[in-house]
Amino acid sequence: MLLTLDLNDARPLHEQVAASVRRAIAEGSYAPGERLPPARDLAQALGINANTVLRALRDLRDEGLLEFRRGRGVSVSGRAGDRALLVAQVRELLEEARRHGYGREDLIAILKELS
């Protein structure tokens, strides 16, 4: 898995890490049930603190994309398929909207108009 961070990006590093992992899952780099590299290895490869990576992984666990198993590490949830792709696309939409000056509530209003 090739994760990259953009130091010019205004988002916190843990959000960038989560987005990269989310994208890798959505693109099929990791299949449901497959284990991710240890957080320390990811942190070292990215040149950031392991706690930053762990925070990102916990966020993804809370979204239902990852499972933490004692003694077995972190793996992609069996439910990650379609939801992961949709979540990744919505996050990209939110980022694009922010770049154009729109907020979350603006997007919600647009979605209501279209439904």
C-alpha positions as CSV (number, residue, x, y, z in Angstrom):
1,M,0.0,0.0,0.0
2,L,1.4,3.3,-1.0
3,L,0.2,6.1,1.3
4,T,1.2,9.6,0.7
5,L,0.7,12.8,2.7
6,D,0.6,16.4,1.5
7,L,2.3,18.7,3.9
8,N,0.7,21.6,2.2
9,D,-2.8,20.2,2.9
10,A,-4.6,22.1,5.7
11,R,-6.2,18.9,7.0
12,P,-4.7,17.3,10.1
13,L,-2.2,14.4,9.4
14,H,-4.5,11.8,10.9
15,E,-7.3,12.8,8.5
16,Q,-4.9,12.5,5.6
17,V,-3.7,9.1,6.7
18,A,-7.4,7.9,7.2
19,A,-8.2,9.3,3.7
20,S,-5.3,7.4,2.1
21,V,-6.2,4.1,3.8
22,R,-9.9,4.7,2.9
23,R,-8.8,5.2,-0.7
24,A,-6.7,2.1,-0.8
25,I,-9.6,0.0,0.5
26,A,-12.0,1.6,-2.0
27,E,-9.6,1.0,-4.9
28,G,-9.2,-2.7,-3.9
29,S,-5.6,-2.5,-2.7
30,Y,-7.0,-4.3,0.5
31,A,-9.7,-6.8,0.4
32,P,-12.1,-7.6,3.2
33,G,-10.3,-9.7,5.8
34,E,-6.9,-8.6,4.7
35,R,-4.5,-7.3,7.4
36,L,-2.9,-3.9,7.2
37,P,0.8,-3.3,8.1
38,P,1.4,-2.5,11.7
39,A,0.8,1.1,12.7
40,R,4.5,1.6,13.6
41,D,5.6,0.5,10.1
42,L,3.1,2.8,8.4
43,A,4.2,5.7,10.7
44,Q,7.9,5.0,9.9
45,A,7.2,4.9,6.1
46,L,5.3,8.2,6.3
47,G,7.7,9.9,8.6
48,I,5.1,10.7,11.3
49,N,4.3,9.7,14.8
50,A,2.7,6.2,15.4
51,N,0.0,7.8,17.5
52,T,-1.1,9.8,14.5
53,V,-1.5,6.6,12.5
54,L,-3.3,4.9,15.4
55,R,-5.8,7.8,15.6
56,A,-6.5,7.5,11.9
57,L,-7.0,3.7,12.2
58,R,-9.3,4.2,15.2
59,D,-11.4,6.6,13.1
60,L,-11.7,4.0,10.4
61,R,-12.6,1.4,12.9
62,D,-15.4,3.7,14.2
63,E,-16.6,4.0,10.6
64,G,-16.8,0.2,10.3
65,L,-14.0,-0.1,7.7
66,L,-11.4,-1.7,10.0
67,E,-11.4,-4.3,12.7
68,F,-8.9,-4.5,15.6
69,R,-8.2,-8.0,16.8
70,R,-5.9,-8.5,19.8
71,G,-2.8,-10.5,18.7
72,R,-3.9,-10.4,15.0
73,G,-3.5,-6.7,14.2
74,V,-5.8,-4.5,12.1
75,S,-7.7,-5.9,9.2
76,V,-10.3,-4.6,6.7
77,S,-13.8,-5.3,7.8
78,G,-15.9,-7.7,5.9
79,R,-18.5,-4.9,5.4
80,A,-15.9,-2.5,3.8
81,G,-16.9,-2.9,0.1
82,D,-19.6,-0.6,-1.2
83,R,-19.8,1.5,1.9
84,A,-16.0,2.3,1.8
85,L,-16.3,3.4,-1.8
86,L,-19.3,5.6,-1.0
87,V,-17.7,7.1,2.1
88,A,-14.5,7.9,0.1
89,Q,-16.5,9.6,-2.6
90,V,-18.5,11.7,-0.1
91,R,-15.4,12.8,1.7
92,E,-13.9,13.8,-1.6
93,L,-17.1,15.8,-2.4
94,L,-16.9,17.5,1.0
95,E,-13.2,18.5,0.3
96,E,-14.1,19.8,-3.2
97,A,-17.0,21.8,-1.8
98,R,-14.8,23.3,0.9
99,R,-12.3,24.4,-1.8
100,H,-15.1,26.2,-3.6
101,G,-16.4,27.9,-0.4
102,Y,-19.4,25.6,0.3
103,G,-19.9,24.0,3.7
104,R,-21.6,20.8,4.9
105,E,-25.0,22.5,5.3
106,D,-24.8,23.8,1.7
107,L,-24.2,20.3,0.4
108,I,-27.1,18.9,2.5
109,A,-29.3,21.6,1.0
110,I,-28.2,20.7,-2.5
111,L,-28.8,17.0,-1.9
112,K,-32.3,17.8,-0.6
113,E,-33.0,19.8,-3.8
114,L,-31.9,16.8,-6.0
115,S,-33.8,14.2,-4.1
